[in-house]
Amino acid sequence: MTRARVHLDPRNEIAQIDRRLFGGFVEHLGRHIYDGIFEPGHPSADDEGFRTDVIDLVKELGVSTIRYPGGNFVSGYRWEDGIGPIESRPRRLDLAWHATETNRIGLHEFASWLEKVGSDLMLAVNLGTRGTQEAIDLLEYANTSVPTARTDERAANGHPEPFAVKMWCLGNEMDGPWQLGHRNADDYGKLASRTAKGMRQLDPSIELVACGSSGRSMPTFGTWERQVLEHTFDDVDFISCHAYYQEHDGDAQEFLVSAVDMQRFIESVVATADAVAAARKSDKRIMISFDEWNVWYLTRWEEQARTYGPDEWPVAPRQLEDQYSALDAVVFGDLLITLLQHADRVRSASLAQLVNVIAPIMTEPGGPAWRQTTFFPFSITSRLATGRAVRVQIESETVPSARFGAVPQLNAVATADDEGVSVFLVNRSTTDAATATIDLGLLTSVLGRDVAVTESHLLHDDDISAANTLERPERVGVRALDDVRVVDSALLLTLPPVSWAAVRLA
C-alpha cells in the first residue's frame, strides 16, 4: 500500500470543457456499420434498419460529435456513391481495408442515425484521390440553402433542409505511406490550403481540421506539423492528432503509462503550432482535434490482413474486433484524464471507433449488443465531466518505465460546474494499492460550504485480463468505491492496483 495526496483548488482552471471532447468515430470498416449499427433483419431493428439496442448504448455512452466516413476509407471514397436511390448505388472496392463497399448507407442514412442517437456530424473530405472541387461540391450539397443543382439534388433525395455540418476534416492521415494519395507535408499543406480557402468562400462559418501526424512515432512528426501549418495557418482552426496504444510482450506496467506518450504528443504539437504563430506574429491559437484515439492491438490486424487473397473482397468482414480487458479499460480511462488535462487546447476528440471495430460496443448478428470494458470510463466521464476542467496537484510514489523513467503512480484531473465537482483518478501500478487523500480545504473555502460524495465508481478486476464477451457480457463492470468518505475537508479513498475511479461531490 502506498499513500498519495491530491490538492484540489477549483480556481486552478484549465478551460471550459468543449463537449466535442467526447466525440466518436464511425468508419465504413468491418462490421461497424453493416451488422453493427445497421442490421435490417435484427429483432430490434427500426423501420430504417438501425438496431435500437445499439442506439440505446450509443446514447448511454454520451458521444457528442461523430466523425464520418473515415479514416483510411475516406481517401478512396466518392461521396456521390452514397446518395440517391439505394438500388442505383454502385458497389465499390475499398482499397484501404480490402473489402467491398455496398454504399447501402451514405450521408442521408447516417445523418438520420445521428438524429436518433443525439450526436452531431463531423465530415471528412477525400484529399487522397480527389481534391478541392469535390470537397466544395460536398459542402454545397450538405450545407447550402440557396437553390442550386446540388441543393435540388439533396431535396430530391429526401432532405430539403441543409445538414449544417460545422466541423470538416481536410483529408485523413496524409502523412502515412499506407494512405491512398499519400504526399509530403508541403504538397499536402498546399492542397489543404487551397481546399480550405475554397470551402470558406462557400461557407465562412465552418471549422476546418488540417491533418497532423498519425502518431508521435512517425519519422516526420514535428516537421510535418510545422510545414503543414506554414501553409494552412490562416485557413484552419484545428490540427489533428492520432494515437493508438497496446500492451507489448505482456509488459502491463509499461502499457499502464501510455498516457504519458499522449501528454507529450499534445504538448509537442501545441509548441509547434505556437512557434508557427510566433513566427507570423499572430495571436491566433490553433486547437487540437484528437480525432482518433483508443487502445488498438494493431499487430492482430496485421496478422489478419495477411489472410486475404488477392481476389477476396468480402462485404463487412470481421475486422479489428479487439476484445478489451480490465487492463485496457484502465489505460483507456487514463487517456481520457489526459485529454481533460489539456482541455485548453484539445477542443475536440473522437474515440475510434464506436461499434464492433476497436469499439466499446459489440454486437452479434441477430443476437445481443453488449458493453466492452472501455465503455464504462467513457460513459461515466462523459456524463460527469461537465463545466470546467481543473488541474490538480499530485504527490504520489512512482512506477518504472523504460520509455519515460519514473512516472507518477497516480494520475488525476477534476471538473467543476455549478452543481459540484467530479474527480477522475487512475492507479498505474500493477502491484501496489494506493490510499489517496484529496485535500478539499480550498474547495470548501471557495464554495463557503461543505461537500459530500453523491456517487462513486471503480473499475478494477483481480484478473486484469478479464473481458466482456458474447458468452459473459457482464464479466467486468464498475462498482461503488469501498469506504470513500469526506473527513475534515479531505476526501479519502483507496485505489487497488490497475484501477480507474470517478467520484462526484456535491
KAWO-V270969 format. One record per residue. N is the residue number from 1. RES is the residue in three letters. PSI is psi in whole degrees, 0 to 359 (NA if undefined). BURIAL is + if it has 24 or more other ideal C-beta (glycine too) atoms within 12 Angstrom, else -. Layout:
# KAWO-V270969
N:RES:PSI:BURIAL, N:RES:PSI:BURIAL
This chain:
# KAWO-V270969
1:MET:129:-, 2:THR:167:+, 3:ARG:144:-, 4:ALA:153:+, 5:ARG:135:+, 6:VAL:128:+, 7:HIS:123:+, 8:LEU:111:+, 9:ASP:111:+, 10:PRO:346:+, 11:ARG:351:-, 12:ASN:62:-, 13:GLU:137:-, 14:ILE:304:+, 15:ALA:164:+, 16:GLN:136:-, 17:ILE:124:+, 18:ASP:124:+, 19:ARG:342:-, 20:ARG:352:+, 21:LEU:336:+, 22:PHE:46:+, 23:GLY:171:+, 24:GLY:187:+, 25:PHE:125:+, 26:VAL:123:+, 27:GLU:150:+, 28:HIS:88:+, 29:LEU:129:+, 30:GLY:224:+, 31:ARG:26:+, 32:HIS:307:+, 33:ILE:302:+, 34:TYR:121:+, 35:ASP:358:+, 36:GLY:274:+, 37:ILE:338:+, 38:PHE:114:+, 39:GLU:87:+, 40:PRO:329:-, 41:GLY:1:-, 42:HIS:146:+, 43:PRO:333:-, 44:SER:0:+, 45:ALA:140:-, 46:ASP:189:-, 47:ASP:348:-, 48:GLU:1:+, 49:GLY:4:+, 50:PHE:136:+, 51:ARG:119:+, 52:THR:335:+, 53:ASP:324:+, 54:VAL:319:+, 55:ILE:315:+, 56:ASP:319:-, 57:LEU:321:+, 58:VAL:320:+, 59:LYS:315:+, 60:GLU:324:-, 61:LEU:325:+, 62:GLY:38:+, 63:VAL:144:+, 64:SER:274:+, 65:THR:138:+, 66:ILE:123:+, 67:ARG:139:+, 68:TYR:148:+, 69:PRO:13:+, 70:GLY:171:+, 71:GLY:169:+, 72:ASN:329:+, 73:PHE:323:+, 74:VAL:335:+, 75:SER:354:+, 76:GLY:13:+, 77:TYR:134:+, 78:ARG:111:+, 79:TRP:334:+, 80:GLU:338:+, 81:ASP:337:+, 82:GLY:16:+, 83:ILE:168:+, 84:GLY:184:+, 85:PRO:131:-, 86:ILE:321:-, 87:GLU:344:-, 88:SER:357:-, 89:ARG:139:+, 90:PRO:148:-, 91:ARG:136:-, 92:ARG:154:+, 93:LEU:127:+, 94:ASP:106:+, 95:LEU:334:-, 96:ALA:318:+, 97:TRP:13:+, 98:HIS:58:+, 99:ALA:173:+, 100:THR:129:-, 101:GLU:123:+, 102:THR:340:+, 103:ASN:22:+, 104:ARG:325:+, 105:ILE:128:+, 106:GLY:202:+, 107:LEU:312:+, 108:HIS:314:+, 109:GLU:319:+, 110:PHE:322:+, 111:ALA:323:+, 112:SER:318:+, 113:TRP:321:+, 114:LEU:323:+, 115:GLU:323:-, 116:LYS:325:+, 117:VAL:351:+, 118:GLY:32:-, 119:SER:160:+, 120:ASP:155:+, 121:LEU:134:+, 122:MET:117:+, 123:LEU:142:+, 124:ALA:139:+, 125:VAL:154:+, 126:ASN:105:+, 127:LEU:18:+, 128:GLY:297:+, 129:THR:358:+, 130:ARG:196:+, 131:GLY:211:+, 132:THR:313:+, 133:GLN:317:-, 134:GLU:325:+, 135:ALA:317:+, 136:ILE:321:+, 137:ASP:315:+, 138:LEU:318:+, 139:LEU:317:+, 140:GLU:315:+, 141:TYR:319:+, 142:ALA:323:+, 143:ASN:344:+, 144:THR:140:+, 145:SER:344:-, 146:VAL:136:-, 147:PRO:118:-, 148:THR:176:-, 149:ALA:321:-, 150:ARG:313:+, 151:THR:329:+, 152:ASP:321:-, 153:GLU:318:+, 154:ARG:315:+, 155:ALA:318:-, 156:ALA:333:-, 157:ASN:8:+, 158:GLY:10:-, 159:HIS:79:+, 160:PRO:323:-, 161:GLU:150:-, 162:PRO:153:+, 163:PHE:339:+, 164:ALA:54:-, 165:VAL:126:+, 166:LYS:313:+, 167:MET:137:+, 168:TRP:133:+, 169:CYS:129:+, 170:LEU:75:+, 171:GLY:187:+, 172:ASN:127:+, 173:GLU:48:+, 174:MET:351:+, 175:ASP:349:+, 176:GLY:128:+, 177:PRO:340:-, 178:TRP:348:+, 179:GLN:130:+, 180:LEU:129:+, 181:GLY:13:+, 182:HIS:138:+, 183:ARG:171:+, 184:ASN:172:-, 185:ALA:321:+, 186:ASP:313:-, 187:ASP:317:+, 188:TYR:316:+, 189:GLY:320:+, 190:LYS:316:+, 191:LEU:316:+, 192:ALA:321:+, 193:SER:314:+, 194:ARG:316:+, 195:THR:316:+, 196:ALA:315:+, 197:LYS:318:-, 198:GLY:318:+, 199:MET:322:+, 200:ARG:333:+, 201:GLN:328:-, 202:LEU:317:+, 203:ASP:93:+, 204:PRO:347:-, 205:SER:349:-, 206:ILE:159:+, 207:GLU:135:+, 208:LEU:142:+, 209:VAL:120:+, 210:ALA:149:+, 211:CYS:122:+, 212:GLY:202:+, 213:SER:150:+, 214:SER:358:+, 215:GLY:157:+, 216:ARG:341:+, 217:SER:357:-, 218:MET:139:+, 219:PRO:337:-, 220:THR:3:+, 221:PHE:138:+, 222:GLY:299:+, 223:THR:327:-, 224:TRP:309:+, 225:GLU:316:+, 226:ARG:312:+, 227:GLN:319:+, 228:VAL:315:+, 229:LEU:333:+, 230:GLU:331:+, 231:HIS:324:+, 232:THR:1:+, 233:PHE:316:+, 234:ASP:350:-, 235:ASP:340:+, 236:VAL:165:+, 237:ASP:333:+, 238:PHE:156:+, 239:ILE:143:+, 240:SER:154:+, 241:CYS:143:+, 242:HIS:136:+, 243:ALA:134:+, 244:TYR:147:+, 245:TYR:150:+, 246:GLN:159:+, 247:GLU:132:+, 248:HIS:131:-, 249:ASP:32:-, 250:GLY:16:-, 251:ASP:84:-, 252:ALA:324:+, 253:GLN:318:+, 254:GLU:321:+, 255:PHE:324:+, 256:LEU:346:+, 257:VAL:19:+, 258:SER:328:+, 259:ALA:338:+, 260:VAL:322:+, 261:ASP:315:+, 262:MET:318:+, 263:GLN:313:+, 264:ARG:326:+, 265:PHE:307:+, 266:ILE:313:+, 267:GLU:327:+, 268:SER:317:+, 269:VAL:319:+, 270:VAL:315:+, 271:ALA:319:-, 272:THR:314:+, 273:ALA:320:+, 274:ASP:332:+, 275:ALA:321:-, 276:VAL:319:+, 277:ALA:317:-, 278:ALA:319:-, 279:ALA:334:-, 280:ARG:1:-, 281:LYS:43:-, 282:SER:142:-, 283:ASP:356:-, 284:LYS:141:-, 285:ARG:119:-, 286:ILE:128:+, 287:MET:169:+, 288:ILE:131:+, 289:SER:102:+, 290:PHE:70:+, 291:ASP:14:+, 292:GLU:119:+, 293:TRP:146:+, 294:ASN:177:+, 295:VAL:127:+, 296:TRP:123:+, 297:TYR:80:+, 298:LEU:327:+, 299:THR:329:-, 300:ARG:320:-, 301:TRP:319:+, 302:GLU:323:-, 303:GLU:319:-, 304:GLN:319:-, 305:ALA:330:-, 306:ARG:349:-, 307:THR:349:-, 308:TYR:134:-, 309:GLY:165:-, 310:PRO:337:-, 311:ASP:10:-, 312:GLU:113:-, 313:TRP:74:-, 314:PRO:159:+, 315:VAL:125:+, 316:ALA:57:+, 317:PRO:166:+, 318:ARG:102:+, 319:GLN:142:+, 320:LEU:35:+, 321:GLU:69:+, 322:ASP:139:+, 323:GLN:120:+, 324:TYR:138:+, 325:SER:175:+, 326:ALA:321:+, 327:LEU:313:+, 328:ASP:319:+, 329:ALA:325:+, 330:VAL:316:+, 331:VAL:316:+, 332:PHE:314:+, 333:GLY:325:+, 334:ASP:324:+, 335:LEU:320:+, 336:LEU:319:+, 337:ILE:317:+, 338:THR:320:+, 339:LEU:317:+, 340:LEU:326:+, 341:GLN:344:+, 342:HIS:32:+, 343:ALA:347:+, 344:ASP:333:+, 345:ARG:333:+, 346:VAL:99:+, 347:ARG:355:+, 348:SER:143:+, 349:ALA:148:+, 350:SER:113:+, 351:LEU:123:+, 352:ALA:111:+, 353:GLN:206:+, 354:LEU:316:+, 355:VAL:124:+, 356:ASN:318:+, 357:VAL:111:+, 358:ILE:61:+, 359:ALA:154:+, 360:PRO:346:+, 361:ILE:132:+, 362:MET:152:+, 363:THR:158:+, 364:GLU:132:+, 365:PRO:126:-, 366:GLY:357:-, 367:GLY:208:-, 368:PRO:169:+, 369:ALA:146:+, 370:TRP:165:+, 371:ARG:127:+, 372:GLN:171:+, 373:THR:327:+, 374:THR:347:+, 375:PHE:319:+, 376:PHE:312:+, 377:PRO:324:+, 378:PHE:311:+, 379:SER:321:+, 380:ILE:317:+, 381:THR:317:+, 382:SER:323:+, 383:ARG:320:+, 384:LEU:337:+, 385:ALA:84:+, 386:THR:161:+, 387:GLY:241:+, 388:ARG:140:+, 389:ALA:137:+, 390:VAL:128:+, 391:ARG:135:+, 392:VAL:155:+, 393:GLN:134:-, 394:ILE:130:+, 395:GLU:110:-, 396:SER:170:+, 397:GLU:175:+, 398:THR:162:+, 399:VAL:152:+, 400:PRO:147:-, 401:SER:129:+, 402:ALA:330:-, 403:ARG:322:-, 404:PHE:2:-, 405:GLY:216:-, 406:ALA:125:-, 407:VAL:138:+, 408:PRO:135:+, 409:GLN:323:+, 410:LEU:144:+, 411:ASN:146:+, 412:ALA:157:+, 413:VAL:158:+, 414:ALA:160:+, 415:THR:150:+, 416:ALA:137:+, 417:ASP:187:-, 418:ASP:342:-, 419:GLU:340:-, 420:GLY:199:+, 421:VAL:141:+, 422:SER:141:+, 423:VAL:133:+, 424:PHE:130:+, 425:LEU:155:+, 426:VAL:140:+, 427:ASN:113:+, 428:ARG:358:+, 429:SER:140:+, 430:THR:349:+, 431:THR:328:-, 432:ASP:129:+, 433:ALA:162:+, 434:ALA:128:+, 435:THR:119:+, 436:ALA:134:+, 437:THR:116:+, 438:ILE:112:+, 439:ASP:116:+, 440:LEU:9:+, 441:GLY:314:-, 442:LEU:326:+, 443:LEU:309:+, 444:THR:329:+, 445:SER:316:-, 446:VAL:319:-, 447:LEU:332:+, 448:GLY:19:-, 449:ARG:166:-, 450:ASP:165:-, 451:VAL:161:+, 452:ALA:155:-, 453:VAL:124:+, 454:THR:335:-, 455:GLU:153:-, 456:SER:153:+, 457:HIS:136:+, 458:LEU:129:+, 459:LEU:111:+, 460:HIS:145:+, 461:ASP:137:+, 462:ASP:333:-, 463:ASP:101:-, 464:ILE:347:+, 465:SER:359:-, 466:ALA:143:+, 467:ALA:163:+, 468:ASN:130:+, 469:THR:173:-, 470:LEU:320:-, 471:GLU:327:-, 472:ARG:74:-, 473:PRO:347:+, 474:GLU:27:-, 475:ARG:318:-, 476:VAL:135:+, 477:GLY:199:+, 478:VAL:153:+, 479:ARG:169:-, 480:ALA:148:-, 481:LEU:142:+, 482:ASP:132:-, 483:ASP:41:-, 484:VAL:132:+, 485:ARG:161:-, 486:VAL:124:+, 487:VAL:121:-, 488:ASP:54:-, 489:SER:31:+, 490:ALA:138:+, 491:LEU:123:+, 492:LEU:133:+, 493:LEU:162:+, 494:THR:130:+, 495:LEU:119:+, 496:PRO:168:+, 497:PRO:148:+, 498:VAL:69:+, 499:SER:154:+, 500:TRP:143:+, 501:ALA:155:+, 502:ALA:138:+, 503:VAL:134:+, 504:ARG:128:+, 505:LEU:137:+, 506:ALA:NA:-
